[in-house]
Amino acid sequence: MTRRQLLSRSVALGATFVVGAGFVAAPNAAWAMETVALKPATMATLIQMARDIYPHDRIADEFYAIAVKGYDTAEAAAEIEAGIAALDAAAVGAGHPSYLGTGWERDRVDILRGMEQSAFFQKIRGGLVTGLYNQKAVWPLFGYEGESFSQGGYIERGFDDINWL
């Protein structure tokens, strides 16, 4: 697939993600990721699921992709593929073409709420806590400067300068 074909397909479909043979890409940003064990469509759905579980408008999809990349292994592939298939089945049961094809965030969240007691959902949600929030590139978006012990502690570094609380 040429770059021109990739861009034209993503624009024509209004796609959230561009899924190709062995990769997932963003149609409106400069990132893509190669998949190894998971199907590209599964990875795209997993990225959207991660965004819907922990939604942050200021965080790009690229960071969600990094957070779920650890599930793209041969050991985890069967479980993740089955979990995404169940997620898609729940979306179809709710009248949508698939989870990724569900246009409204509110509808996707309703689908996730129906699955939140499942082991699959709990595994993804639990993994996202560290997978997403332990990325140093994300910290400045939240105003977090990192640990402070090595720099004299918080009291010496503007303990009360947090303007987002």
C-alpha positions as CSV (number, residue, x, y, z in Angstrom):
1,M,0.0,0.0,0.0
2,T,1.4,3.4,-1.0
3,R,1.4,6.4,1.3
4,R,-1.2,8.0,-1.0
5,Q,-3.5,5.0,-0.8
6,L,-3.2,4.9,3.0
7,L,-4.1,8.6,3.4
8,S,-7.0,8.4,0.9
9,R,-8.5,5.4,2.5
10,S,-8.3,6.9,6.0
11,V,-9.8,10.2,4.9
12,A,-12.6,8.5,2.8
13,L,-13.6,6.2,5.7
14,G,-13.3,8.9,8.4
15,A,-11.4,6.2,10.2
16,T,-10.3,6.4,13.8
17,F,-7.3,4.1,12.9
18,V,-6.0,2.9,9.7
19,V,-5.5,-0.9,9.8
20,G,-3.3,-2.6,7.3
21,A,-1.4,-5.8,6.9
22,G,0.6,-6.0,10.1
23,F,0.2,-2.4,11.3
24,V,-2.1,0.1,12.9
25,A,-1.7,3.8,12.1
26,A,-3.3,7.1,13.0
27,P,-4.9,8.9,10.0
28,N,-4.2,12.3,11.5
29,A,-0.9,12.0,13.3
30,A,2.6,10.8,12.6
31,W,2.7,7.5,14.3
32,A,2.1,3.8,13.4
33,M,2.8,0.6,15.2
34,E,3.7,-2.8,13.9
35,T,1.8,-5.8,15.2
36,V,3.5,-9.1,15.8
37,A,1.0,-11.6,17.4
38,L,-2.3,-9.7,17.3
39,K,-4.3,-8.9,14.3
40,P,-4.0,-5.2,13.4
41,A,-7.8,-4.8,13.8
42,T,-7.6,-6.3,17.3
43,M,-4.8,-3.8,18.2
44,A,-6.8,-0.9,16.9
45,T,-9.8,-2.0,19.0
46,L,-7.6,-2.4,22.0
47,I,-6.2,1.1,21.6
48,Q,-9.8,2.5,21.4
49,M,-10.8,0.4,24.4
50,A,-7.9,1.9,26.4
51,R,-8.9,5.4,25.4
52,D,-12.5,4.7,26.5
53,I,-11.4,3.3,29.9
54,Y,-9.1,6.1,30.7
55,P,-10.2,9.1,28.5
56,H,-7.9,12.1,28.4
57,D,-8.4,14.6,25.6
58,R,-4.9,15.9,25.9
59,I,-3.2,12.5,25.5
60,A,-2.6,11.3,21.9
61,D,-3.5,7.8,20.7
62,E,0.2,7.1,20.4
63,F,0.5,6.9,24.2
64,Y,-2.4,4.5,24.4
65,A,-0.8,2.4,21.7
66,I,2.4,2.3,23.7
67,A,0.4,1.3,26.8
68,V,-1.3,-1.7,25.2
69,K,1.7,-2.8,23.0
70,G,2.7,-5.3,25.8
71,Y,-0.3,-7.4,24.9
72,D,1.0,-8.1,21.4
73,T,2.8,-11.3,22.4
74,A,2.3,-14.9,21.4
75,E,1.6,-15.8,25.0
76,A,-1.2,-13.2,25.4
77,A,-2.6,-13.3,21.8
78,A,-5.3,-16.0,22.2
79,E,-6.7,-14.3,25.4
80,I,-6.7,-10.9,23.9
81,E,-8.2,-12.0,20.6
82,A,-11.0,-13.8,22.5
83,G,-11.6,-10.8,24.7
84,I,-11.8,-8.4,21.7
85,A,-14.1,-10.9,20.0
86,A,-16.4,-10.8,23.0
87,L,-16.3,-7.0,23.0
88,D,-17.3,-7.0,19.3
89,A,-20.0,-9.5,20.0
90,A,-21.4,-7.2,22.8
91,A,-21.3,-4.3,20.4
92,V,-23.2,-6.2,17.7
93,G,-25.7,-7.3,20.4
94,A,-26.2,-3.6,21.1
95,G,-26.9,-2.9,17.5
96,H,-23.5,-1.6,16.3
97,P,-21.3,-3.1,13.6
98,S,-18.3,-3.7,16.0
99,Y,-16.8,-2.0,19.0
100,L,-14.5,0.1,16.9
101,G,-17.4,0.8,14.5
102,T,-19.4,2.3,17.4
103,G,-19.4,6.0,16.7
104,W,-20.4,7.5,20.0
105,E,-18.2,7.3,23.1
106,R,-21.2,7.0,25.3
107,D,-22.3,3.8,23.5
108,R,-18.8,2.3,23.7
109,V,-18.7,3.0,27.4
110,D,-22.1,1.3,27.9
111,I,-20.7,-1.7,26.1
112,L,-17.6,-1.7,28.4
113,R,-19.8,-1.4,31.5
114,G,-21.5,-4.6,30.5
115,M,-18.1,-6.3,30.4
116,E,-16.5,-4.6,33.4
117,Q,-16.7,-7.7,35.6
118,S,-15.0,-10.0,33.1
119,A,-11.4,-11.1,33.6
120,F,-10.5,-9.7,30.2
121,F,-11.7,-6.2,31.1
122,Q,-10.0,-6.2,34.5
123,K,-6.7,-7.3,33.0
124,I,-6.7,-4.5,30.4
125,R,-7.9,-1.9,32.9
126,G,-5.3,-3.0,35.5
127,G,-2.5,-3.0,32.9
128,L,-3.4,0.5,31.7
129,V,-2.8,2.0,35.1
130,T,0.9,1.4,34.8
131,G,1.1,1.2,31.0
132,L,-0.3,4.6,30.5
133,Y,0.6,6.6,33.5
134,N,4.2,5.4,33.9
135,Q,5.2,6.9,30.5
136,K,7.5,9.9,31.3
137,A,6.3,11.6,28.1
138,V,2.8,11.8,29.5
139,W,3.7,13.3,32.9
140,P,4.0,16.9,31.8
141,L,0.5,16.7,30.4
142,F,-0.7,16.2,33.9
143,G,1.7,18.7,35.5
144,Y,3.7,16.0,37.2
145,E,7.4,16.7,37.4
146,G,8.5,13.2,38.5
147,E,9.9,12.2,41.8
148,S,11.3,15.0,44.0
149,F,13.5,13.3,46.6
150,S,16.7,13.6,44.4
151,Q,15.9,17.3,44.0
152,G,15.3,18.2,47.7
153,G,11.7,17.2,48.1
154,Y,8.4,18.8,47.2
155,I,8.6,21.5,49.9
156,E,11.8,22.9,48.4
157,R,10.4,22.7,44.9
158,G,7.2,24.7,45.0
159,F,4.9,22.5,47.1
160,D,1.9,24.8,46.5
161,D,2.4,25.7,42.9
162,I,0.0,23.2,41.4
163,N,-2.6,25.2,39.5
164,W,-4.8,22.4,38.3
165,L,-6.3,21.3,41.6
